[in-house]
């Protein structure tokens, strides 16, 4: 293989995006415009004249190049027009410049790492295949999901399409964020900017749930990936936990896209409760590798890992 390291300014964007679009494992996260929207900086490995690519998001801190997982990207790694052997994939990973001293990067579920010189772990994702008809998909819902959908029907919830991500962010900030560890100040501005970019590429839809008295109580931001519908972000009010609004919106999306060659990608999760929630809609667990970078002496690795929350 001919593997070349290129800086962001050296990348042929047209060839890059063609590779992602045609790749057997292409994902929306890897398009140049998506990376531009969420990455502080990114360079890449180009294999055999854009037959395969490997984006490397990074930031420079204290003189060190730190590889990091940007907000709103679940999986990156190697994207290729045809499947690559594990030996070829590992050759690409070995070609990552050693200037990237520390960090972590979530690869995609088609990437395989058996070389034990790489430090890795497996993350959980949940995918629901939408190719069956809605009746068959509904039959796989858990009893709990069906009970909440009955609540939503009794409460006469309705779904509307919106062109703004602001209500979802506001509901999340007000009702969910206070229950979580402190979040980065860049989270919401990044989401707002990404949303605008996704709108420009006609790759996003916002679904809002309204109560019978016309009050918005839940919102889901859905990204249209190459082969998936990505559950990117959501927000809700406390009322949504009582009237089944979150269940109602997910079910509405599943109904809309049933019998299509798509997956509903829940984007996780390693959190057992979230994974259980996603699986209650019939989603199945799958796994993708996380690769860690530790190219410096151990004490400094631990210091920088703590500093950058790696």
C-alpha positions in Angstrom: 0.0 0.0 0.0 1.0 3.6 -0.6 0.2 5.4 2.6 0.7 9.2 2.7 0.2 11.6 5.6 -1.4 14.8 4.6 -2.3 17.9 6.5 -5.9 19.2 6.2 -4.9 21.9 3.6 -3.3 19.2 1.4 -6.3 17.0 1.2 -8.2 16.8 -2.1 -11.7 17.4 -0.6 -13.5 16.1 -3.7 -11.6 12.8 -3.8 -12.0 12.5 0.0 -15.7 12.9 0.0 -16.1 10.6 -3.0 -14.2 7.9 -1.0 -16.5 8.3 2.0 -19.6 8.3 -0.1 -18.6 5.1 -2.0 -16.8 3.3 0.9 -18.4 0.1 2.0 -18.3 1.4 5.6 -18.8 5.1 4.9 -20.3 7.3 7.6 -21.5 10.9 7.6 -19.0 11.7 10.4 -16.1 11.3 8.0 -17.2 13.7 5.3 -14.8 16.7 5.1 -17.6 19.2 5.8 -18.6 17.3 9.0 -15.1 17.1 10.2 -14.6 20.8 9.5 -17.7 21.6 11.6 -16.7 19.7 14.8 -12.9 19.3 14.8 -10.4 21.8 16.1 -8.0 20.5 13.5 -7.7 17.3 11.5 -5.1 15.7 9.2 -5.3 12.3 7.6 -3.7 9.2 6.1 -4.5 8.7 2.4 -4.1 5.2 1.1 -3.6 4.3 -2.6 -4.8 7.6 -4.0 -8.0 7.8 -1.9 -8.9 4.2 -2.1 -9.0 4.4 1.7 -8.7 7.2 4.2 -8.1 7.7 7.9 -9.0 11.1 9.5 -7.0 12.2 12.5 -8.7 14.8 14.6 -6.2 16.6 16.9 -5.4 19.6 19.0 -2.1 21.1 20.2 -1.8 21.6 23.9 1.4 22.4 25.9 3.4 21.7 22.8 2.0 18.2 22.4 -0.2 16.9 19.5 -3.2 15.3 21.2 -5.6 13.0 19.2 -9.1 13.4 20.5 -12.7 12.3 19.8 -14.7 15.3 18.7 -18.1 16.0 20.0 -20.9 14.5 17.9 -18.7 11.9 16.2 -19.1 8.4 17.4 -16.9 6.4 14.9 -14.0 7.3 12.6 -11.1 5.1 11.8 -10.3 3.6 8.4 -12.9 4.0 5.6 -12.2 2.2 2.3 -13.9 1.4 -1.0 -13.4 -2.3 -0.4 -12.9 -4.3 2.8 -9.3 -4.5 4.0 -7.6 -7.4 5.8 -6.7 -6.9 9.4 -3.0 -6.9 8.4 -3.7 -4.0 5.9 -5.6 -2.1 8.6 -2.8 -2.5 11.1 -0.3 -1.3 8.6 -2.3 1.9 8.2 -2.5 2.3 12.0 1.3 1.8 12.3 1.7 4.7 9.7 0.2 7.3 12.1 2.9 9.8 12.7 4.6 9.5 16.1 4.2 13.2 16.7 0.7 12.3 18.0 1.9 11.6 21.5 -1.3 11.0 23.4 -5.0 10.6 23.0 -7.7 8.3 21.9 -9.8 7.7 18.8 -12.9 5.7 18.3 -12.6 3.6 15.1 -15.6 2.1 13.3 -17.2 -1.2 13.7 -15.6 -2.5 10.4 -12.1 -1.9 11.8 -10.3 -4.9 13.3 -7.2 -4.7 15.5 -5.5 -7.9 16.6 -2.0 -6.5 17.0 -1.4 -6.3 20.7 1.1 -3.4 20.3 -2.0 -1.2 20.1 -3.8 -0.4 23.3 -7.6 -0.8 22.6 -10.9 -1.4 24.2 -14.4 -2.2 22.8 -17.3 0.3 22.9 -21.0 -0.7 22.6 -23.3 0.6 20.0 -27.0 -0.3 19.4 -28.5 -0.6 15.8 -32.0 -1.4 14.7 -32.4 -2.8 11.2 -35.4 -1.0 9.6 -35.8 -3.3 6.6 -38.9 -5.1 8.1 -42.4 -3.7 8.0 -43.6 -1.7 11.0 -45.8 -4.5 12.4 -42.7 -6.8 12.6 -40.6 -4.0 14.1 -43.3 -3.2 16.7 -43.6 -6.8 17.7 -39.9 -6.7 18.9 -40.6 -3.7 21.3 -40.5 -4.5 25.0 -43.6 -4.5 27.1 -42.3 -1.2 28.7 -42.0 0.5 25.3 -45.6 -0.6 24.3 -46.9 0.7 27.7 -45.3 4.1 27.1 -46.6 4.3 23.6 -50.1 3.7 25.0 -49.6 6.6 27.4 -48.5 8.8 24.5 -51.7 7.8 22.6 -53.9 8.5 25.6 -52.2 11.8 26.1 -52.9 12.6 22.4 -49.3 13.6 21.6 -48.5 14.9 18.2 -45.3 15.1 16.2 -44.1 18.1 14.2 -41.0 18.7 12.1 -38.9 21.7 13.1 -36.0 23.6 11.5 -34.4 24.6 14.8 -32.2 22.7 17.3 -32.6 25.4 20.0 -35.5 23.8 21.8 -33.7 20.4 22.1 -30.6 22.2 23.5 -32.7 24.3 25.9 -34.6 21.3 27.3 -31.3 19.4 27.7 -29.6 22.3 29.4 -32.4 22.9 31.8 -33.5 19.3 32.7 -30.7 16.8 31.8 -27.4 18.6 32.1 -27.8 19.4 35.8 -27.8 15.6 36.5 -24.6 15.0 34.6 -20.9 15.8 35.3 -19.9 19.3 34.2 -20.0 19.5 30.4 -17.7 21.4 28.1 -18.5 25.0 27.3 -18.0 24.1 23.6 -20.7 21.4 23.5 -23.6 23.6 22.6 -21.9 26.0 20.2 -20.5 23.0 18.4 -23.9 21.4 18.1 -25.5 24.6 16.9 -22.7 25.1 14.2 -22.9 21.4 13.2 -26.7 21.7 12.9 -26.4 24.6 10.5 -23.9 22.6 8.4 -26.1 19.6 8.3 -29.0 21.7 7.2 -26.9 23.0 4.3 -26.3 19.4 3.3 -30.0 18.5 3.8 -28.8 15.8 6.3 -30.8 16.6 9.4 -34.4 16.5 10.7 -35.8 17.7 14.0 -38.8 15.9 15.5 -40.8 17.6 18.2 -43.4 16.1 20.5 -46.3 18.3 21.6 -48.9 17.8 24.3 -52.6 18.2 23.7 -52.4 21.8 25.0 -49.7 22.6 22.4 -46.7 22.5 24.7 -43.4 21.1 23.3 -42.2 18.4 25.6 -39.5 16.5 23.7 -37.2 16.9 20.7 -35.0 14.5 18.7 -32.3 15.6 16.2 -31.9 12.9 13.6 -29.0 12.9 11.2 -29.4 11.2 7.8 -26.2 9.1 7.4 -25.2 7.1 4.3 -26.9 3.9 5.5 -28.2 5.0 8.9 -30.4 7.4 10.8 -28.3 8.7 13.6 -30.0 9.6 16.9 -27.6 12.6 17.4 -29.2 14.5 20.3 -32.4 14.9 22.2 -34.0 16.9 25.0 -37.2 16.7 26.9 -39.1 18.2 29.8 -40.0 16.3 33.0 -43.5 15.9 31.6 -42.1 13.6 28.8 -41.2 11.0 31.4 -44.9 10.8 32.3 -46.5 11.0 28.9 -44.1 8.8 26.9 -43.0 11.5 24.6 -39.4 10.1 24.0 -40.8 6.7 23.2 -43.4 8.3 20.9 -40.8 10.2 18.9 -38.6 7.2 18.3 -41.6 5.1 17.4 -42.7 7.8 15.0 -39.3 7.7 13.2 -39.3 3.9 13.0 -42.8 4.0 11.5 -41.7 6.6 8.9 -38.6 4.7 7.8 -39.8 1.1 8.1 -39.2 -1.2 5.1 -36.1 0.8 4.0 -32.5 -0.4 3.7 -31.4 1.7 6.7 -30.4 1.2 10.3 -31.5 3.3 13.2 -28.3 4.1 15.0 -28.8 4.9 18.7 -25.1 5.9 19.1 -24.4 3.8 22.1 -24.1 3.1 24.8 -21.6 1.7 27.4 -24.1 2.9 30.0 -26.1 -0.2 30.9 -29.3 1.7 31.4 -29.1 3.5 28.1 -28.2 0.4 26.3 -31.2 -1.3 27.8 -33.4 1.5 26.7 -32.2 1.3 23.1 -32.5 -2.5 23.1 -36.1 -2.2 24.3 -36.9 -1.1 20.7 -35.4 -4.2 19.3 -32.0 -2.8 18.6 -29.0 -5.1 18.7 -25.6 -4.6 20.3 -22.6 -4.2 18.2 -19.1 -3.1 19.0 -16.4 -0.8 17.7 -12.8 -0.4 18.9 -11.3 2.6 20.7 -7.5 3.1 20.1 -5.3 4.8 22.7 -2.1 6.8 21.9 0.7 6.7 24.4 3.8 7.6 22.5 5.8 9.1 25.4 7.2 8.2 28.8 4.6 6.8 31.2 4.5 9.5 33.9 3.8 12.2 31.4 1.2 10.0 29.7 -0.8 9.8 33.0 -0.5 13.5 33.6 -1.8 14.4 30.2 -4.5 11.8 30.2 -5.8 13.3 33.4 -5.5 16.8 32.0 -7.3 16.0 28.8 -9.8 13.5 30.4 -8.7 10.7 28.1 
